[in-house]
Amino acid sequence: HLEKILCDADLDYLGREDYDEIAPRLYEEIAARDNSFTKEAWLDMQIKFLSAHKYFTKSARLKRQKGKEVKLKELISIKQNRP
């Protein structure tokens, strides 16, 4: 059970309002290691990850699931509206 709590704590930001402040740091880390990593690839990665991700604990689901779903819809909309 402790491992599930730690996993949820690690990815807590997925459902928080500060997602847009935290997520770009991960993009920067990946892009620093791979010069060919594009913003489009990042967007695809985030959509795939958020779509597949499941919180383990009831408290994380209650506190963060809705926010994560809102962010996922936002990212999908951004992708659909790109030229």
Buried (B, 14 or more C-beta within 10 A) or exposed (E): EEEEEEBBEEBBBBBBEEBEEEBEEEBEEEBEEEEEBEEEBBBEBBBEEBEEBEBBBEEBBEBBBEBBBEBBEEBBEEEEEEE
